[in-house]
Amino acid sequence: MANRSTDFRQKEVISISEGKRLGYISDVEIDFENGKIDSVIIPGPSRFFGLFGSAEDTHIPWSSIYKIGDDLILVK
């Protein structure tokens, strides 16, 4: 089953080691030479109601993804 990048944005990312919600995927990094996804990116939390930028984005390597479900993604 193929997934589109828009499908990933609708799924919440959960850390199974910490048991916490990390957010929703905003982008993916792709290795075009090998045709594989390197990592998924979750935006950092907004500062002061989103007026002054946001904190550092979280990059999760594709190898850390444990399971992709219908509505969430579990990561190690």
All heavy atoms as a GROMACS GRO file, in nm:
protein
  601
    1MET      N    1   0.084  -0.118   0.000
    1MET     CA    2   0.000   0.000   0.000
    1MET      C    3   0.088   0.124   0.000
    1MET      O    4   0.173   0.142   0.087
    1MET     CB    5  -0.088  -0.003   0.125
    1MET     CG    6  -0.173   0.121   0.141
    1MET     SD    7  -0.292   0.103   0.273
    1MET     CE    8  -0.204   0.180   0.404
    2ALA      N    9   0.073   0.210  -0.097
    2ALA     CA   10   0.152   0.332  -0.108
    2ALA      C   11   0.090   0.443  -0.023
    2ALA      O   12  -0.031   0.454  -0.013
    2ALA     CB   13   0.158   0.377  -0.253
    3ASN      N   14   0.178   0.523   0.038
    3ASN     CA   15   0.134   0.637   0.117
    3ASN      C   16   0.177   0.764   0.047
    3ASN      O   17   0.287   0.774  -0.003
    3ASN     CB   18   0.194   0.634   0.257
    3ASN     CG   19   0.128   0.531   0.345
    3ASN    OD1   20   0.007   0.525   0.353
    3ASN    ND2   21   0.207   0.450   0.412
    4ARG      N   22   0.090   0.864   0.048
    4ARG     CA   23   0.123   0.995  -0.005
    4ARG      C   24   0.168   1.083   0.110
    4ARG      O   25   0.132   1.059   0.225
    4ARG     CB   26   0.001   1.057  -0.073
    4ARG     CG   27  -0.045   0.977  -0.192
    4ARG     CD   28  -0.162   1.049  -0.258
    4ARG     NE   29  -0.210   0.971  -0.369
    4ARG     CZ   30  -0.330   0.916  -0.376
    4ARG    NH1   31  -0.415   0.932  -0.278
    4ARG    NH2   32  -0.365   0.846  -0.480
    5SER      N   33   0.243   1.189   0.079
    5SER     CA   34   0.287   1.278   0.185
    5SER      C   35   0.168   1.342   0.256
    5SER      O   36   0.174   1.368   0.376
    5SER     CB   37   0.381   1.385   0.130
    5SER     OG   38   0.314   1.467   0.038
    6THR      N   39   0.058   1.365   0.184
    6THR     CA   40  -0.060   1.422   0.250
    6THR      C   41  -0.121   1.324   0.350
    6THR      O   42  -0.179   1.366   0.449
    6THR     CB   43  -0.166   1.463   0.146
    6THR    OG1   44  -0.196   1.352   0.064
    6THR    CG2   45  -0.119   1.580   0.061
    7ASP      N   46  -0.106   1.195   0.325
    7ASP     CA   47  -0.155   1.095   0.420
    7ASP      C   48  -0.079   1.104   0.552
    7ASP      O   49  -0.136   1.089   0.660
    7ASP     CB   50  -0.141   0.954   0.364
    7ASP     CG   51  -0.230   0.927   0.245
    7ASP    OD1   52  -0.330   1.000   0.228
    7ASP    OD2   53  -0.198   0.835   0.168
    8PHE      N   54   0.051   1.130   0.546
    8PHE     CA   55   0.133   1.140   0.666
    8PHE      C   56   0.094   1.260   0.750
    8PHE      O   57   0.097   1.255   0.872
    8PHE     CB   58   0.281   1.150   0.631
    8PHE     CG   59   0.342   1.021   0.586
    8PHE    CD1   60   0.400   1.009   0.462
    8PHE    CD2   61   0.342   0.911   0.669
    8PHE    CE1   62   0.455   0.890   0.420
    8PHE    CE2   63   0.398   0.790   0.628
    8PHE     CZ   64   0.455   0.781   0.503
    9ARG      N   65   0.056   1.369   0.688
    9ARG     CA   66   0.023   1.491   0.761
    9ARG      C   67  -0.105   1.477   0.843
    9ARG      O   68  -0.131   1.556   0.932
    9ARG     CB   69   0.008   1.608   0.664
    9ARG     CG   70   0.139   1.646   0.604
    9ARG     CD   71   0.125   1.761   0.511
    9ARG     NE   72   0.254   1.785   0.448
    9ARG     CZ   73   0.283   1.891   0.378
    9ARG    NH1   74   0.193   1.983   0.361
    9ARG    NH2   75   0.401   1.905   0.325
   10GLN      N   76  -0.184   1.378   0.815
   10GLN     CA   77  -0.309   1.357   0.888
   10GLN      C   78  -0.290   1.261   1.005
   10GLN      O   79  -0.386   1.232   1.076
   10GLN     CB   80  -0.415   1.304   0.793
   10GLN     CG   81  -0.447   1.399   0.682
   10GLN     CD   82  -0.537   1.337   0.576
   10GLN    OE1   83  -0.575   1.222   0.586
   10GLN    NE2   84  -0.570   1.414   0.475
   11LYS      N   85  -0.169   1.214   1.025
   11LYS     CA   86  -0.142   1.116   1.130
   11LYS      C   87  -0.062   1.179   1.244
   11LYS      O   88   0.034   1.251   1.220
   11LYS     CB   89  -0.066   0.996   1.074
   11LYS     CG   90  -0.142   0.921   0.967
   11LYS     CD   91  -0.056   0.812   0.906
   11LYS     CE   92  -0.117   0.753   0.783
   11LYS     NZ   93  -0.220   0.656   0.810
   12GLU      N   94  -0.103   1.150   1.367
   12GLU     CA   95  -0.030   1.200   1.483
   12GLU      C   96   0.087   1.107   1.512
   12GLU      O   97   0.076   0.986   1.501
   12GLU     CB   98  -0.124   1.206   1.604
   12GLU     CG   99  -0.059   1.271   1.722
   12GLU     CD  100  -0.157   1.299   1.834
   12GLU    OE1  101  -0.266   1.237   1.836
   12GLU    OE2  102  -0.123   1.380   1.920
   13VAL      N  103   0.200   1.166   1.552
   13VAL     CA  104   0.321   1.089   1.583
   13VAL      C  105   0.331   1.073   1.734
   13VAL      O  106   0.324   1.171   1.808
   13VAL     CB  107   0.446   1.158   1.526
   13VAL    CG1  108   0.570   1.077   1.561
   13VAL    CG2  109   0.435   1.176   1.376
   14ILE      N  110   0.346   0.947   1.779
   14ILE     CA  111   0.354   0.914   1.921
   14ILE      C  112   0.486   0.843   1.948
   14ILE      O  113   0.521   0.749   1.878
   14ILE     CB  114   0.238   0.820   1.964
   14ILE    CG1  115   0.102   0.873   1.920
   14ILE    CG2  116   0.244   0.789   2.112
   14ILE    CD1  117   0.046   0.984   2.001
   15SER      N  118   0.557   0.886   2.052
   15SER     CA  119   0.680   0.818   2.094
   15SER      C  120   0.643   0.703   2.186
   15SER      O  121   0.583   0.726   2.293
   15SER     CB  122   0.772   0.916   2.167
   15SER     OG  123   0.878   0.846   2.230
   16ILE      N  124   0.677   0.580   2.148
   16ILE     CA  125   0.642   0.466   2.234
   16ILE      C  126   0.736   0.454   2.353
   16ILE      O  127   0.699   0.399   2.454
   16ILE     CB  128   0.636   0.333   2.154
   16ILE    CG1  129   0.768   0.303   2.085
   16ILE    CG2  130   0.523   0.335   2.056
   16ILE    CD1  131   0.771   0.168   2.014
   17SER      N  132   0.857   0.509   2.343
   17SER     CA  133   0.951   0.501   2.455
   17SER      C  134   0.916   0.602   2.565
   17SER      O  135   0.934   0.574   2.683
   17SER     CB  136   1.095   0.523   2.407
   17SER     OG  137   1.108   0.650   2.348
   18GLU      N  138   0.864   0.720   2.526
   18GLU     CA  139   0.828   0.823   2.623
   18GLU      C  140   0.679   0.828   2.650
   18GLU      O  141   0.634   0.893   2.745
   18GLU     CB  142   0.874   0.960   2.573
   18GLU     CG  143   1.024   0.970   2.555
   18GLU     CD  144   1.063   1.101   2.488
   18GLU    OE1  145   0.977   1.190   2.472
   18GLU    OE2  146   1.181   1.113   2.452
   19GLY      N  147   0.600   0.766   2.562
   19GLY     CA  148   0.455   0.768   2.577
   19GLY      C  149   0.398   0.908   2.562
   19GLY      O  150   0.301   0.942   2.628
   20LYS      N  151   0.457   0.988   2.473
   20LYS     CA  152   0.406   1.124   2.457
   20LYS      C  153   0.378   1.156   2.311
   20LYS      O  154   0.437   1.099   2.220
   20LYS     CB  155   0.499   1.226   2.522
   20LYS     CG  156   0.610   1.276   2.440
   20LYS     CD  157   0.689   1.381   2.520
   20LYS     CE  158   0.778   1.461   2.428
   20LYS     NZ  159   0.860   1.557   2.495
   21ARG      N  160   0.287   1.250   2.292
   21ARG     CA  161   0.250   1.296   2.160
   21ARG      C  162   0.355   1.394   2.110
   21ARG      O  163   0.389   1.490   2.180
   21ARG     CB  164   0.115   1.365   2.164
   21ARG     CG  165   0.004   1.273   2.202
   21ARG     CD  166  -0.124   1.348   2.220
   21ARG     NE  167  -0.233   1.253   2.235
   21ARG     CZ  168  -0.358   1.286   2.238
   21ARG    NH1  169  -0.393   1.412   2.227
   21ARG    NH2  170  -0.450   1.195   2.251
   22LEU      N  171   0.406   1.372   1.990
   22LEU     CA  172   0.509   1.458   1.935
   22LEU      C  173   0.452   1.561   1.838
   22LEU      O  174   0.516   1.662   1.813
   22LEU     CB  175   0.615   1.373   1.864
   22LEU     CG  176   0.684   1.268   1.952
   22LEU    CD1  177   0.782   1.187   1.870
   22LEU    CD2  178   0.755   1.335   2.070
   23GLY      N  179   0.336   1.535   1.782
   23GLY     CA  180   0.274   1.628   1.689
   23GLY      C  181   0.242   1.560   1.558
   23GLY      O  182   0.234   1.438   1.548
   24TYR      N  183   0.224   1.643   1.456
   24TYR     CA  184   0.190   1.595   1.322
   24TYR      C  185   0.304   1.624   1.225
   24TYR      O  186   0.370   1.727   1.236
   24TYR     CB  187   0.061   1.661   1.273
   24TYR     CG  188  -0.060   1.617   1.349
   24TYR    CD1  189  -0.095   1.678   1.469
   24TYR    CD2  190  -0.140   1.513   1.303
   24TYR    CE1  191  -0.207   1.638   1.540
   24TYR    CE2  192  -0.252   1.472   1.373
   24TYR     CZ  193  -0.284   1.535   1.492
   24TYR     OH  194  -0.395   1.494   1.562
   25ILE      N  195   0.325   1.537   1.130
   25ILE     CA  196   0.433   1.552   1.032
   25ILE      C  197   0.402   1.672   0.941
   25ILE      O  198   0.292   1.686   0.890
   25ILE     CB  199   0.448   1.424   0.949
   25ILE    CG1  200   0.494   1.310   1.039
   25ILE    CG2  201   0.544   1.444   0.833
   25ILE    CD1  202   0.498   1.175   0.972
   26SER      N  203   0.504   1.757   0.924
   26SER     CA  204   0.488   1.872   0.835
   26SER      C  205   0.561   1.852   0.702
   26SER      O  206   0.526   1.913   0.602
   26SER     CB  207   0.541   2.000   0.901
   26SER     OG  208   0.681   1.990   0.922
   27ASP      N  209   0.662   1.763   0.702
   27ASP     CA  210   0.742   1.744   0.581
   27ASP      C  211   0.820   1.614   0.591
   27ASP      O  212   0.826   1.552   0.697
   27ASP     CB  213   0.840   1.861   0.565
   27ASP     CG  214   0.877   1.889   0.421
   27ASP    OD1  215   0.839   1.809   0.332
   27ASP    OD2  216   0.944   1.990   0.397
   28VAL      N  217   0.876   1.572   0.480
   28VAL     CA  218   0.963   1.454   0.476
   28VAL      C  219   1.092   1.492   0.405
   28VAL      O  220   1.093   1.579   0.319
   28VAL     CB  221   0.897   1.333   0.405
   28VAL    CG1  222   0.778   1.283   0.482
   28VAL    CG2  223   0.858   1.367   0.263
   29GLU      N  224   1.202   1.427   0.445
   29GLU     CA  225   1.330   1.441   0.374
   29GLU      C  226   1.350   1.316   0.292
   29GLU      O  227   1.341   1.205   0.344
   29GLU     CB  228   1.444   1.459   0.472
   29GLU     CG  229   1.442   1.591   0.544
   29GLU     CD  230   1.559   1.609   0.637
   29GLU    OE1  231   1.620   1.510   0.680
   29GLU    OE2  232   1.590   1.726   0.668
   30ILE      N  233   1.378   1.335   0.163
   30ILE     CA  234   1.388   1.222   0.070
   30ILE      C  235   1.529   1.213   0.013
   30ILE      O  236   1.589   1.313  -0.024
   30ILE     CB  237   1.287   1.239  -0.045
   30ILE    CG1  238   1.145   1.242   0.012
   30ILE    CG2  239   1.302   1.128  -0.148
   30ILE    CD1  240   1.038   1.275  -0.089
   31ASP      N  241   1.581   1.091   0.008
   31ASP     CA  242   1.707   1.062  -0.060
   31ASP      C  243   1.671   1.027  -0.204
   31ASP      O  244   1.628   0.916  -0.233
   31ASP     CB  245   1.778   0.945   0.009
   31ASP     CG  246   1.906   0.903  -0.060
   31ASP    OD1  247   1.937   0.957  -0.169
   31ASP    OD2  248   1.975   0.816  -0.005
   32PHE      N  249   1.684   1.125  -0.293
   32PHE     CA  250   1.642   1.106  -0.431
   32PHE      C  251   1.730   1.007  -0.506
   32PHE      O  252   1.685   0.942  -0.600
   32PHE     CB  253   1.638   1.240  -0.505
   32PHE     CG  254   1.523   1.326  -0.462
   32PHE    CD1  255   1.542   1.436  -0.380
   32PHE    CD2  256   1.394   1.296  -0.503
   32PHE    CE1  257   1.436   1.515  -0.341
   32PHE    CE2  258   1.286   1.374  -0.464
   32PHE     CZ  259   1.307   1.484  -0.382
   33GLU      N  260   1.856   0.995  -0.468
   33GLU     CA  261   1.945   0.899  -0.535
   33GLU      C  262   1.899   0.756  -0.514
   33GLU      O  263   1.908   0.674  -0.604
   33GLU     CB  264   2.088   0.918  -0.486
   33GLU     CG  265   2.153   1.046  -0.534
   33GLU     CD  266   2.296   1.058  -0.488
   33GLU    OE1  267   2.359   0.955  -0.453
   33GLU    OE2  268   2.346   1.172  -0.487
   34ASN      N  269   1.851   0.727  -0.392
   34ASN     CA  270   1.807   0.591  -0.361
   34ASN      C  271   1.655   0.576  -0.364
   34ASN      O  272   1.604   0.465  -0.351
   34ASN     CB  273   1.859   0.549  -0.223
   34ASN     CG  274   2.009   0.540  -0.221
   34ASN    OD1  275   2.070   0.485  -0.312
   34ASN    ND2  276   2.072   0.596  -0.118
   35GLY      N  277   1.583   0.688  -0.377
   35GLY     CA  278   1.438   0.682  -0.383
   35GLY      C  279   1.374   0.639  -0.253
   35GLY      O  280   1.272   0.571  -0.254
   36LYS      N  281   1.432   0.683  -0.140
   36LYS     CA  282   1.380   0.644  -0.009
   36LYS      C  283   1.362   0.767   0.079
   36LYS      O  284   1.429   0.868   0.063
   36LYS     CB  285   1.476   0.548   0.060
   36LYS     CG  286   1.491   0.416  -0.012
   36LYS     CD  287   1.582   0.324   0.062
   36LYS     CE  288   1.594   0.192  -0.013
   36LYS     NZ  289   1.679   0.097   0.056
   37ILE      N  290   1.271   0.755   0.176
   37ILE     CA  291   1.251   0.860   0.274
   37ILE      C  292   1.360   0.848   0.380
   37ILE      O  293   1.379   0.741   0.437
   37ILE     CB  294   1.112   0.850   0.338
   37ILE    CG1  295   1.004   0.871   0.232
   37ILE    CG2  296   1.097   0.952   0.451
   37ILE    CD1  297   0.863   0.849   0.282
   38ASP      N  298   1.432   0.959   0.406
   38ASP     CA  299   1.535   0.961   0.510
   38ASP      C  300   1.475   0.986   0.648
   38ASP      O  301   1.512   0.921   0.745
   38ASP     CB  302   1.640   1.070   0.482
   38ASP     CG  303   1.743   1.028   0.380
   38ASP    OD1  304   1.762   0.907   0.360
   38ASP    OD2  305   1.805   1.118   0.321
   39SER      N  306   1.386   1.085   0.656
   39SER     CA  307   1.327   1.120   0.785
   39SER      C  308   1.197   1.195   0.765
   39SER      O  309   1.166   1.242   0.657
   39SER     CB  310   1.425   1.206   0.866
   39SER     OG  311   1.451   1.328   0.801
   40VAL      N  312   1.121   1.203   0.874
   40VAL     CA  313   1.001   1.284   0.877
   40VAL      C  314   1.027   1.402   0.970
   40VAL      O  315   1.107   1.392   1.062
   40VAL     CB  316   0.877   1.203   0.922
   40VAL    CG1  317   0.845   1.094   0.822
   40VAL    CG2  318   0.896   1.145   1.061
   41ILE      N  319   0.960   1.514   0.945
   41ILE     CA  320   0.985   1.635   1.022
   41ILE      C  321   0.856   1.678   1.091
   41ILE      O  322   0.750   1.687   1.030
   41ILE     CB  323   1.034   1.748   0.929
   41ILE    CG1  324   1.161   1.704   0.858
   41ILE    CG2  325   1.056   1.877   1.009
   41ILE    CD1  326   1.205   1.796   0.748
   42ILE      N  327   0.870   1.705   1.222
   42ILE     CA  328   0.759   1.755   1.302
   42ILE      C  329   0.796   1.896   1.344
   42ILE      O  330   0.904   1.918   1.399
   42ILE     CB  331   0.736   1.666   1.427
   42ILE    CG1  332   0.703   1.524   1.383
   42ILE    CG2  333   0.627   1.724   1.514
   42ILE    CD1  334   0.701   1.426   1.495
   43PRO      N  335   0.710   1.994   1.317
   43PRO     CA  336   0.744   2.132   1.352
   43PRO      C  337   0.753   2.151   1.503
   43PRO      O  338   0.681   2.086   1.580
   43PRO     CB  339   0.630   2.214   1.293
   43PRO     CG  340   0.517   2.120   1.278
   43PRO     CD  341   0.577   1.983   1.258
   44GLY      N  342   0.846   2.239   1.543
   44GLY     CA  343   0.859   2.272   1.685
   44GLY      C  344   0.740   2.354   1.731
   44GLY      O  345   0.668   2.412   1.651
   45PRO      N  346   0.719   2.359   1.862
   45PRO     CA  347   0.606   2.436   1.914
   45PRO      C  348   0.623   2.585   1.885
   45PRO      O  349   0.733   2.637   1.886
   45PRO     CB  350   0.610   2.408   2.064
   45PRO     CG  351   0.747   2.358   2.092
   45PRO     CD  352   0.798   2.296   1.966
   46SER      N  353   0.512   2.653   1.858
   46SER     CA  354   0.515   2.796   1.830
   46SER      C  355   0.547   2.873   1.957
   46SER      O  356   0.508   2.833   2.066
   46SER     CB  357   0.381   2.844   1.775
   46SER     OG  358   0.353   2.784   1.653
   47ARG      N  359   0.617   2.983   1.940
   47ARG     CA  360   0.647   3.070   2.053
   47ARG      C  361   0.549   3.187   2.054
   47ARG      O  362   0.523   3.247   1.950
   47ARG     CB  363   0.788   3.125   2.040
   47ARG     CG  364   0.893   3.019   2.045
   47ARG     CD  365   1.029   3.084   2.037
   47ARG     NE  366   1.131   2.981   2.024
   47ARG     CZ  367   1.247   3.000   1.967
   47ARG    NH1  368   1.279   3.116   1.917
   47ARG    NH2  369   1.334   2.902   1.961
   48PHE      N  370   0.497   3.220   2.166
   48PHE     CA  371   0.411   3.335   2.187
   48PHE      C  372   0.303   3.346   2.080
   48PHE      O  373   0.302   3.437   2.000
   48PHE     CB  374   0.494   3.464   2.195
   48PHE     CG  375   0.420   3.578   2.257
   48PHE    CD1  376   0.386   3.574   2.391
   48PHE    CD2  377   0.381   3.686   2.182
   48PHE    CE1  378   0.317   3.679   2.449
   48PHE    CE2  379   0.311   3.790   2.238
   48PHE     CZ  380   0.279   3.786   2.373
   49PHE      N  381   0.215   3.249   2.078
   49PHE     CA  382   0.101   3.245   1.987
   49PHE      C  383   0.140   3.248   1.840
   49PHE      O  384   0.068   3.298   1.755
   49PHE     CB  385   0.005   3.361   2.018
   49PHE     CG  386  -0.043   3.362   2.160
   49PHE    CD1  387   0.000   3.459   2.248
   49PHE    CD2  388  -0.130   3.264   2.207
   49PHE    CE1  389  -0.043   3.460   2.379
   49PHE    CE2  390  -0.173   3.265   2.339
   49PHE     CZ  391  -0.129   3.363   2.425
   50GLY      N  392   0.258   3.196   1.808
   50GLY     CA  393   0.301   3.186   1.669
   50GLY      C  394   0.351   3.316   1.609
   50GLY      O  395   0.380   3.322   1.491
   51LEU      N  396   0.363   3.421   1.690
   51LEU     CA  397   0.403   3.551   1.637
   51LEU      C  398   0.553   3.564   1.617
   51LEU      O  399   0.599   3.641   1.534
   51LEU     CB  400   0.355   3.664   1.730
   51LEU     CG  401   0.204   3.676   1.744
   51LEU    CD1  402   0.169   3.784   1.845
   51LEU    CD2  403   0.141   3.709   1.609
   52PHE      N  404   0.630   3.492   1.693
   52PHE     CA  405   0.776   3.509   1.689
   52PHE      C  406   0.848   3.380   1.651
   52PHE      O  407   0.948   3.344   1.709
   52PHE     CB  408   0.828   3.561   1.823
   52PHE     CG  409   0.769   3.693   1.860
   52PHE    CD1  410   0.672   3.702   1.958
   52PHE    CD2  411   0.807   3.808   1.793
   52PHE    CE1  412   0.617   3.824   1.990
   52PHE    CE2  413   0.753   3.930   1.826
   52PHE     CZ  414   0.657   3.939   1.924
   53GLY      N  415   0.796   3.310   1.552
   53GLY     CA  416   0.861   3.188   1.504
   53GLY      C  417   0.827   3.068   1.590
   53GLY      O  418   0.737   3.071   1.672
   54SER      N  419   0.904   2.964   1.570
   54SER     CA  420   0.882   2.842   1.646
   54SER      C  421   1.015   2.783   1.689
   54SER      O  422   1.121   2.823   1.640
   54SER     CB  423   0.804   2.740   1.562
   54SER     OG  424   0.879   2.703   1.448
   55ALA      N  425   1.008   2.688   1.781
   55ALA     CA  426   1.128   2.620   1.828
   55ALA      C  427   1.179   2.527   1.718
   55ALA      O  428   1.118   2.513   1.613
   55ALA     CB  429   1.095   2.541   1.955
   56GLU      N  430   1.292   2.466   1.741
   56GLU     CA  431   1.356   2.376   1.645
   56GLU      C  432   1.262   2.264   1.605
   56GLU      O  433   1.191   2.207   1.687
   56GLU     CB  434   1.474   2.315   1.717
   56GLU     CG  435   1.610   2.303   1.656
   56GLU     CD  436   1.648   2.384   1.538
   56GLU    OE1  437   1.660   2.505   1.547
   56GLU    OE2  438   1.673   2.322   1.434
   57ASP      N  439   1.260   2.232   1.475
   57ASP     CA  440   1.184   2.118   1.424
   57ASP      C  441   1.248   1.988   1.472
   57ASP      O  442   1.368   1.982   1.496
   57ASP     CB  443   1.181   2.119   1.272
   57ASP     CG  444   1.104   2.236   1.215
   57ASP    OD1  445   1.023   2.296   1.289
   57ASP    OD2  446   1.123   2.267   1.096
   58THR      N  447   1.167   1.883   1.483
   58THR     CA  448   1.216   1.751   1.521
   58THR      C  449   1.225   1.666   1.395
   58THR      O  450   1.127   1.651   1.322
   58THR     CB  451   1.119   1.684   1.621
   58THR    OG1  452   1.107   1.768   1.736
   58THR    CG2  453   1.168   1.547   1.662
   59HIS      N  454   1.344   1.610   1.370
   59HIS     CA  455   1.367   1.521   1.257
   59HIS      C  456   1.372   1.378   1.311
   59HIS      O  457   1.456   1.348   1.396
   59HIS     CB  458   1.498   1.555   1.187
   59HIS     CG  459   1.497   1.688   1.120
   59HIS    ND1  460   1.499   1.701   0.983
   59HIS    CD2  461   1.490   1.814   1.169
   59HIS    CE1  462   1.496   1.829   0.952
   59HIS    NE2  463   1.489   1.900   1.063
   60ILE      N  464   1.286   1.294   1.262
   60ILE     CA  465   1.280   1.154   1.306
   60ILE      C  466   1.325   1.067   1.191
   60ILE      O  467   1.260   1.065   1.086
   60ILE     CB  468   1.139   1.116   1.352
   60ILE    CG1  469   1.098   1.205   1.470
   60ILE    CG2  470   1.132   0.969   1.389
   60ILE    CD1  471   0.954   1.188   1.513
   61PRO      N  472   1.436   0.994   1.209
   61PRO     CA  473   1.483   0.905   1.101
   61PRO      C  474   1.378   0.799   1.067
   61PRO      O  475   1.306   0.751   1.155
   61PRO     CB  476   1.608   0.839   1.160
   61PRO     CG  477   1.645   0.920   1.278
   61PRO     CD  478   1.521   0.988   1.327
   62TRP      N  479   1.370   0.767   0.940
   62TRP     CA  480   1.274   0.666   0.894
   62TRP      C  481   1.294   0.534   0.968
   62TRP      O  482   1.197   0.464   0.998
   62TRP     CB  483   1.288   0.648   0.744
   62TRP     CG  484   1.182   0.558   0.688
   62TRP    CD1  485   1.196   0.428   0.650
   62TRP    CD2  486   1.044   0.591   0.666
   62TRP    NE1  487   1.076   0.378   0.604
   62TRP    CE2  488   0.980   0.477   0.613
   62TRP    CE3  489   0.969   0.706   0.685
   62TRP    CZ2  490   0.845   0.475   0.580
   62TRP    CZ3  491   0.834   0.703   0.651
   62TRP    CH2  492   0.774   0.588   0.600
   63SER      N  493   1.418   0.503   1.002
   63SER     CA  494   1.448   0.377   1.072
   63SER      C  495   1.388   0.374   1.213
   63SER      O  496   1.376   0.267   1.272
   63SER     CB  497   1.598   0.354   1.078
   63SER     OG  498   1.661   0.461   1.148
   64SER      N  499   1.350   0.490   1.269
   64SER     CA  500   1.291   0.496   1.403
   64SER      C  501   1.140   0.476   1.402
   64SER      O  502   1.078   0.467   1.507
   64SER     CB  503   1.323   0.630   1.469
   64SER     OG  504   1.461   0.642   1.492
   65ILE      N  505   1.081   0.472   1.283
   65ILE     CA  506   0.937   0.451   1.276
   65ILE      C  507   0.908   0.304   1.300
   65ILE      O  508   0.959   0.216   1.233
   65ILE     CB  509   0.880   0.497   1.140
   65ILE    CG1  510   0.895   0.649   1.128
   65ILE    CG2  511   0.734   0.455   1.126
   65ILE    CD1  512   0.848   0.706   0.998
   66TYR      N  513   0.826   0.279   1.404
   66TYR     CA  514   0.795   0.144   1.445
   66TYR      C  515   0.672   0.090   1.371
   66TYR      O  516   0.670  -0.023   1.324
   66TYR     CB  517   0.771   0.141   1.596
   66TYR     CG  518   0.731   0.008   1.651
   66TYR    CD1  519   0.824  -0.096   1.659
   66TYR    CD2  520   0.602  -0.016   1.694
   66TYR    CE1  521   0.786  -0.220   1.709
   66TYR    CE2  522   0.564  -0.139   1.743
   66TYR     CZ  523   0.656  -0.240   1.751
   66TYR     OH  524   0.619  -0.363   1.798
   67LYS      N  525   0.568   0.173   1.361
   67LYS     CA  526   0.442   0.127   1.301
   67LYS      C  527   0.366   0.247   1.246
   67LYS      O  528   0.361   0.352   1.308
   67LYS     CB  529   0.357   0.057   1.408
   67LYS     CG  530   0.223   0.008   1.366
   67LYS     CD  531   0.233  -0.125   1.301
   67LYS     CE  532   0.092  -0.179   1.276
   67LYS     NZ  533   0.091  -0.294   1.195
   68ILE      N  534   0.308   0.230   1.127
   68ILE     CA  535   0.222   0.332   1.068
   68ILE      C  536   0.081   0.277   1.066
   68ILE      O  537   0.052   0.178   0.999
   68ILE     CB  538   0.267   0.369   0.925
   68ILE    CG1  539   0.410   0.424   0.927
   68ILE    CG2  540   0.170   0.468   0.863
   68ILE    CD1  541   0.468   0.452   0.792
   69GLY      N  542  -0.007   0.339   1.146
   69GLY     CA  543  -0.146   0.295   1.154
   69GLY      C  544  -0.237   0.383   1.072
   69GLY      O  545  -0.193   0.470   0.996
   70ASP      N  546  -0.367   0.362   1.089
   70ASP     CA  547  -0.466   0.439   1.014
   70ASP      C  548  -0.468   0.586   1.054
   70ASP      O  549  -0.490   0.672   0.970
   70ASP     CB  550  -0.607   0.381   1.035
   70ASP     CG  551  -0.623   0.246   0.968
   70ASP    OD1  552  -0.547   0.217   0.873
   70ASP    OD2  553  -0.710   0.170   1.012
   71ASP      N  554  -0.444   0.614   1.183
   71ASP     CA  555  -0.453   0.753   1.228
   71ASP      C  556  -0.333   0.800   1.309
   71ASP      O  557  -0.330   0.913   1.356
   71ASP     CB  558  -0.581   0.776   1.306
   71ASP     CG  559  -0.595   0.680   1.424
   71ASP    OD1  560  -0.512   0.590   1.438
   71ASP    OD2  561  -0.691   0.696   1.501
   72LEU      N  562  -0.233   0.714   1.328
   72LEU     CA  563  -0.114   0.756   1.401
   72LEU      C  564   0.009   0.680   1.356
   72LEU      O  565   0.001   0.579   1.288
   72LEU     CB  566  -0.133   0.744   1.551
   72LEU     CG  567  -0.168   0.608   1.612
   72LEU    CD1  568  -0.043   0.529   1.645
   72LEU    CD2  569  -0.247   0.631   1.738
   73ILE      N  570   0.125   0.736   1.393
   73ILE     CA  571   0.255   0.676   1.362
   73ILE      C  572   0.328   0.658   1.494
   73ILE      O  573   0.343   0.754   1.571
   73ILE     CB  574   0.336   0.765   1.266
   73ILE    CG1  575   0.263   0.778   1.132
   73ILE    CG2  576   0.476   0.708   1.246
   73ILE    CD1  577   0.327   0.876   1.036
   74LEU      N  578   0.372   0.536   1.522
   74LEU     CA  579   0.449   0.509   1.643
   74LEU      C  580   0.597   0.511   1.611
   74LEU      O  581   0.641   0.450   1.512
   74LEU     CB  582   0.411   0.372   1.700
   74LEU     CG  583   0.264   0.353   1.738
   74LEU    CD1  584   0.240   0.210   1.783
   74LEU    CD2  585   0.223   0.451   1.847
   75VAL      N  586   0.675   0.583   1.694
   75VAL     CA  587   0.820   0.590   1.675
   75VAL      C  588   0.891   0.546   1.800
   75VAL      O  589   0.838   0.555   1.911
   75VAL     CB  590   0.864   0.734   1.634
   75VAL    CG1  591   0.802   0.773   1.502
   75VAL    CG2  592   0.831   0.835   1.741
   76LYS      N  593   1.014   0.496   1.782
   76LYS     CA  594   1.095   0.452   1.896
   76LYS      C  595   1.172   0.568   1.953
   76LYS      O  596   1.208   0.660   1.883
   76LYS     CB  597   1.195   0.346   1.851
   76LYS     CG  598   1.131   0.221   1.799
   76LYS     CD  599   1.236   0.125   1.753
   76LYS     CE  600   1.176   0.020   1.662
   76LYS     NZ  601   1.270  -0.065   1.600
   0.00000   0.00000   0.00000
